[in-house]
Amino acid sequence: MSFHVPVEPRNLPLLVRERLCDQAYRANVLRATGFSLVKRARVVTDFHDWENMRDAAHRIKELVMDHLPAYLREFESKARGAGAEVLYAGDAAEARRLVVDICTSHEARLVVKSKSMVTEEIHLGPELAAAGIETLETDLGEYIVQLAGEIPSHITAPALHKSRQDIGRLFQQRLGVEYTEDPEKLTAIARRVLREKFLWADVGISGVNFALADTGAICIVENEGNARLSISLPKVHIAVMGMEKLLPDTASLSLFLKMLARSATGQRMTSYTSLIHGPRRDQEQDGPEKLYIVILDNGRSRMLKNPDLREALYCIRCGACLNTCPVYQLIGGHGYGSVYSGPIGAVITPALEGWAEAPYHPFASSLCGACSDICPVKIDLHHLLLRQRGNAVRKGRTPGLERFLVHGWRLIMQSPALYRLAGKIMRFLAPLASDKAGNMVVPRWSVQRVFPSPPRRTFKDLWRGREEQ
Ligand code: SF4
């Protein structure tokens, strides 16, 4: 797989075209998303009240967002009471600086990272590298995309766009091992490399799946055990979390764990669920000596105040909306050029990266509503996308020609005389701009769509003729 266009949000139209032409990439994405959907469908039926659970999860997140400052204060005070150091970062640059400063203050040379979308969001890897700190992704999928020099293509399955043959060739080239496409052997190769690094790492960096306001604990779920090793073997653990990750109390966690595992990977429970309540205590044998929790805003406060975006903060990053989205299934995560892809990425990327960087994202949707139907926290995703489209138009982010045509269309639709005149002009010009099949040829538009020529006689003409008979 190669990209001729830089994988950046502003290049979405070109990236989409590239991904559509890459048959192998599309086949891998379609196979993986289809497999995830089948697995999810099997385990969701465990509960006859799944819909009620979705409602409950929605209400809990709504409650948290309604009182976010209070829950943040409660979490901070409990986490500090348990011995953690809690830091706030207003934006990505501040978060990067905080993490690098912590690493350098502990003279870190090697950092092990467990999978975390928020550290991708703040582009932490290049900053650590610039500070001379080696960083190793320890989740297998993340390790694969790191070796390939790519960004993750899915929230929960970063290397879902790669076949096992791709991974076999990648390991052969980058690790100098014999080619194999046997998943067990590939996993064993990665494990050999990673295990060694865990033992030497100075700092472990993780994301946070849930933060519990009533105890100050953070919860991390995973399937490979790499997160547990990353946060317990090094002397220092840095957990980076978006401020929306809060839950009010430990009691709500059980609902969210059931929903996250089923929606993300079609499992009843992820293999490892770690609840971390401060750093290692004197009488304990395992765990880091220092725990830092970096709470990231990076546009979330603005989203909280914006009724068009507030609900997007309920997201628990399960990835189910990506799997079910017909657009994502065609173009995969790299087609969006952004860290967050799929329907949720199309909603939040303009908010996180700015409209100048991501003007087209809300349009990367068919608005079919499959994302809203599958979302475990019942985010009304397709209506959020529609509202973001309205925002893009109001901010003048749509192409000039499109704005001109829509403006003209509005004028015509408001005036019966103009409507009749436009119809006459169209019927006169249509034969001059039609192909042999009688369809109009509209540059770019009709390459992939049929634009039927207007009929020679209007409905009104036909009706009048009928009356005259
Ligand atoms: S928007 Fe909903 S379905 Fe999509 S990743 Fe977030 S929680 Fe999952």
Residues whose N, C-alpha, C, O or C-beta is under 5 A from the ligand:
A	BS01	SF4	C315 I316 R317 C318 G319 A320 C321 I344 C371 I374 C375 P376 I379
